[in-house]
């Protein structure tokens, strides 16, 4: 779905970014302090913007499920927080899984359960 596509493109971009690669082209660990600062400090402008745009996009393309167990706006907040946290972990660990596999993990762990609980099929 749209959220899965967003996650997949974010993971592919992170994987191919010069920020996450050594000068010789091999995978490298992102400086944990910088990543930790961006993820833990919710007042950081970049984090606030990524989070807000992500939530807006989820709500724009995923209509709420009528009579849902979880309100769509709360599910969108949960999705973005979980995606950002797992992306941070993935980068800190030196990207131990390829982007496609991480997308599958995120989908099974976070996206699909939220979709079933809050968003229309």
Buried (B, 14 or more C-beta within 10 A) or exposed (E): BEBBEBBBEBBBEBBEEEEBBEEEEEEBEBEEEEBEEBBEEEEBEEBEEBBEEBBEBBBEEBEBBEEBEBEBEEBBBBBBBBBBEBBBEBBBEEBEBEBEEBBBBBBEEBBBBBBBBBBEE
